Amino acid sequence: MNLIKSKRRVADHGEVFTPQWLVENMLDLVKGETERIDSRFLEPACGSGNFLVPVLRRKLAAVEAKFGKSDFERRHYALLAVMCCYGIELLEDNIAECRANMLEALADYLNVDETDDLYPAAYYVLSQNLVHGDALTMRMADGQHIIFAEWGYLGKGKFQRRDFRLDALTQMSSFSQEGALFAHLGKHEVFTPIQAYPPMTARELACPPVDVFLKEPA
């Protein structure tokens, strides 16, 4: 793999891709988390998915090991694996490639295409989890706050979604530090979602209602 797309992009954005062998070595440092289906990963400069695609593949291998004998569970936990991968990318062409590469990894594993509900459901999830924006300012390319969906699998084909602002989530560590002003408060008292949704099936995710994800919270 070429580690740069152009010298201009290196000069303008410092864009250099991590070689695959180094990616795998780095992921091995947190091997247990990469192989836990519901562990959440955020890549703040995700490029075209150099880290996120291998993370997803490791999660899918865990899905196969645990649920390979049940097609129903295998499919739904594979979608959960996608739901637990997040990325922010400054360059628009990179984020489009990242979404496509992640979708391809899932489709190859499940052997599905656009005619299967899981495919458009995953496409929708990736449109929410992989955003075109700036991790330093925590704002999207259009200037709105970055909002991420927290997904959970409730079982029996039902998924839960709650939306949080990224800048609020990043304050969690300071709130929980001993001696901090709000350390006595429970996380539920400080970090409440800006929106919660009723449980949804993969089919409902494949044909979502008018999306409010990109709207600035009140």
Backbone torsions as a table, in degrees:
resi	resn	phi	psi	omega
1	MET	NA	134.2	175.9
2	ASN	-69.9	130.1	-175.1
3	LEU	-83.5	-8.5	174.6
4	ILE	-136.0	151.9	175.4
5	LYS	-91.6	-37.3	176.3
6	SER	-163.4	155.1	177.7
7	LYS	-65.1	-31.9	178.7
8	ARG	-63.1	-42.2	179.8
9	ARG	-68.1	-33.1	175.6
10	VAL	-64.9	-44.6	-178.8
11	ALA	-67.5	-41.9	-174.9
12	ASP	-79.7	-36.1	-171.0
13	HIS	-127.8	-1.0	-177.3
14	GLY	64.3	31.0	-174.5
15	GLU	-81.8	109.7	173.8
16	VAL	-138.4	128.6	-176.3
17	PHE	-87.6	142.5	179.9
18	THR	-76.3	130.8	178.9
19	PRO	-62.2	150.0	-172.3
20	GLN	-62.2	-37.8	-179.8
21	TRP	-62.7	-36.5	179.5
22	LEU	-72.7	-37.4	176.0
23	VAL	-56.4	-49.8	-177.4
24	GLU	-63.8	-39.4	178.1
25	ASN	-63.9	-40.0	179.3
26	MET	-67.9	-40.7	179.2
27	LEU	-67.3	-29.5	177.1
28	ASP	-64.2	-23.5	178.0
29	LEU	-67.0	-24.5	176.2
30	VAL	-124.4	43.5	-173.0
31	LYS	-54.2	-43.5	-178.7
32	GLY	-59.9	-39.6	-179.9
33	GLU	-72.8	-37.9	-179.8
34	THR	-66.0	-23.3	-178.0
35	GLU	-101.7	8.6	174.3
36	ARG	-98.2	121.2	-170.3
37	ILE	-58.5	-42.4	-173.0
38	ASP	-96.2	9.1	174.0
39	SER	-73.6	141.1	-175.0
40	ARG	-101.6	134.1	178.8
41	PHE	-120.9	132.1	173.5
42	LEU	-120.7	122.0	174.5
43	GLU	-104.9	108.9	-173.9
44	PRO	-73.6	-11.4	174.9
45	ALA	-141.0	72.1	-163.9
46	CYS	-78.0	-11.0	179.7
47	GLY	54.0	-132.8	-179.8
48	SER	-98.5	12.9	174.2
49	GLY	105.9	23.2	-178.1
50	ASN	-53.5	-37.9	177.9
51	PHE	-95.6	-42.2	-173.0
52	LEU	-66.7	-37.2	179.7
53	VAL	-65.3	-46.7	175.5
54	PRO	-62.1	-36.4	176.0
55	VAL	-60.7	-46.4	179.8
56	LEU	-62.0	-42.0	-179.9
57	ARG	-63.0	-37.4	176.6
58	ARG	-65.7	-41.0	177.8
59	LYS	-64.3	-41.3	179.6
60	LEU	-65.8	-33.4	175.2
61	ALA	-64.4	-37.1	176.6
62	ALA	-67.3	-37.8	176.1
63	VAL	-59.8	-46.0	-178.7
64	GLU	-62.3	-42.3	-178.3
65	ALA	-65.4	-35.4	-174.3
66	LYS	-93.8	-33.5	-171.5
67	PHE	-128.2	14.3	-175.7
68	GLY	-60.2	-22.5	-177.9
69	LYS	-86.2	-10.1	179.0
70	SER	-119.6	109.2	-177.8
71	ASP	-61.3	-38.5	-179.4
72	PHE	-61.4	-52.4	-178.8
73	GLU	-67.8	-38.8	179.6
74	ARG	-57.5	-46.2	-178.7
75	ARG	-65.2	-44.7	-174.4
76	HIS	-74.8	-36.3	176.3
77	TYR	-72.9	-27.4	173.6
78	ALA	-65.1	-40.1	176.6
79	LEU	-66.4	-38.5	176.2
80	LEU	-60.6	-38.2	178.0
81	ALA	-58.8	-42.1	175.8
82	VAL	-63.3	-42.0	-177.3
83	MET	-61.8	-22.5	-176.0
84	CYS	-94.8	9.6	178.0
85	CYS	-112.1	127.7	-176.7
86	TYR	-129.1	150.8	178.8
87	GLY	-153.5	151.2	173.7
88	ILE	-127.7	137.4	-178.5
89	GLU	-145.2	133.9	-176.7
90	LEU	-73.9	-32.4	-173.6
91	LEU	-99.3	128.0	-171.3
92	GLU	-64.3	-38.3	-178.8
93	ASP	-68.3	-32.9	178.1
94	ASN	-65.8	-44.1	-176.9
95	ILE	-66.9	-33.9	176.1
96	ALA	-65.2	-41.6	177.8
97	GLU	-65.6	-39.1	-179.3
98	CYS	-62.4	-46.5	178.3
99	ARG	-60.1	-43.6	-179.4
100	ALA	-65.0	-41.0	-179.2
101	ASN	-67.9	-38.4	177.7
102	MET	-66.6	-43.3	179.8
103	LEU	-63.6	-40.0	179.2
104	GLU	-63.3	-40.2	179.8
105	ALA	-62.5	-42.4	178.2
106	LEU	-67.7	-45.7	-178.0
107	ALA	-62.1	-39.6	178.4
108	ASP	-64.6	-40.7	-178.9
109	TYR	-66.6	-45.0	-177.0
110	LEU	-88.4	-9.9	-176.4
111	ASN	56.9	52.8	179.8
112	VAL	-122.2	163.6	174.8
113	ASP	-136.6	-166.3	-173.9
114	GLU	-61.1	-19.0	-178.2
115	THR	-80.7	-10.6	-179.6
116	ASP	-97.1	135.1	-177.5
117	ASP	-55.8	-31.8	-178.3
118	LEU	-63.5	-30.9	-176.9
119	TYR	-67.7	-56.6	177.5
120	PRO	-66.4	-28.1	176.1
121	ALA	-63.8	-45.0	178.2
122	ALA	-65.9	-38.4	177.5
123	TYR	-58.4	-43.7	179.6
124	TYR	-64.8	-45.8	179.3
125	VAL	-58.5	-44.5	-179.5
126	LEU	-65.8	-30.7	177.4
127	SER	-67.5	-23.3	178.3
128	GLN	-91.4	-38.4	-173.2
129	ASN	-84.0	-25.8	-179.2
130	LEU	-112.0	108.6	-169.5
131	VAL	-115.3	147.9	175.3
132	HIS	-87.5	104.9	-177.4
133	GLY	-170.8	-165.9	-175.9
134	ASP	-120.6	116.2	-178.4
135	ALA	-67.6	-24.2	-179.1
136	LEU	-74.1	-42.9	178.8
137	THR	-87.3	-14.7	-176.9
138	MET	58.5	36.5	176.7
139	ARG	-127.8	151.6	178.4
140	MET	-76.4	172.3	-176.7
141	ALA	-60.3	-28.2	179.8
142	ASP	-87.7	4.2	176.1
143	GLY	95.2	-9.9	179.4
144	GLN	-77.3	157.3	177.4
145	HIS	-62.1	142.2	173.5
146	ILE	-72.5	128.5	178.0
147	ILE	-121.7	129.7	177.9
148	PHE	-113.0	145.7	175.0
149	ALA	-90.6	130.7	170.3
150	GLU	-92.8	118.5	-177.9
151	TRP	-105.2	146.0	173.8
152	GLY	-141.8	149.8	177.6
153	TYR	-100.8	121.3	-176.6
154	LEU	-90.9	-7.2	-175.4
155	GLY	92.9	164.7	178.2
156	LYS	55.7	32.3	175.7
157	GLY	79.7	13.4	-177.3
158	LYS	-111.1	135.1	178.5
159	PHE	-117.3	146.4	177.2
160	GLN	-110.0	141.3	177.6
161	ARG	-130.5	134.1	171.2
162	ARG	-134.3	138.6	-176.6
163	ASP	-103.3	136.8	178.7
164	PHE	-132.3	146.8	171.7
165	ARG	-78.5	135.2	-177.4
166	LEU	-61.0	-41.2	-177.0
167	ASP	-64.2	-28.8	175.5
168	ALA	-73.3	-40.7	-179.3
169	LEU	-62.9	-35.6	-177.4
170	THR	-70.2	-15.7	177.8
171	GLN	-82.6	-6.9	-173.1
172	MET	-58.1	-41.5	-176.9
173	SER	-65.0	-39.2	-179.2
174	SER	-70.1	-33.1	178.4
175	PHE	-68.0	-32.9	-174.1
176	SER	-88.0	-7.5	-179.2
177	GLN	-67.0	139.6	179.7
178	GLU	-61.6	131.0	-179.7
179	GLY	89.6	-6.4	178.0
180	ALA	-69.0	156.3	-174.4
181	LEU	-55.9	-40.4	-176.1
182	PHE	-107.6	20.0	-175.2
183	ALA	-63.2	-24.2	-177.8
184	HIS	-77.7	-13.1	-178.8
185	LEU	-83.7	144.1	172.8
186	GLY	-72.8	154.0	-179.1
187	LYS	-58.6	-33.1	-178.3
188	HIS	-67.4	-19.7	-179.3
189	GLU	-84.2	-21.9	-176.2
190	VAL	-107.5	-43.9	-172.8
191	PHE	-104.6	76.7	177.7
192	THR	-96.1	144.8	-179.1
193	PRO	-67.2	149.8	175.7
194	ILE	-79.3	-17.6	175.8
195	GLN	-160.2	140.4	175.0
196	ALA	-124.3	149.6	-175.2
197	TYR	-120.8	153.7	173.6
198	PRO	-68.3	157.7	178.6
199	PRO	-53.8	141.5	-176.5
200	MET	-129.9	146.5	173.4
201	THR	-89.2	168.9	176.1
202	ALA	-60.5	-37.4	178.8
203	ARG	-63.5	-39.3	178.4
204	GLU	-69.8	-34.9	175.2
205	LEU	-67.8	-30.0	179.5
206	ALA	-70.1	-24.8	179.0
207	CYS	-131.1	66.2	-174.1
208	PRO	-69.9	156.9	173.9
209	PRO	-69.6	179.1	178.5
210	VAL	-52.6	123.7	-170.9
211	ASP	-81.9	135.8	176.9
212	VAL	-106.0	7.8	-172.8
213	PHE	-59.1	-39.4	-173.7
214	LEU	-87.4	0.0	-179.2
215	LYS	-81.3	143.1	177.7
216	GLU	-68.0	129.2	179.0
217	PRO	-66.1	150.3	-179.4
218	ALA	-69.2	NA	NA
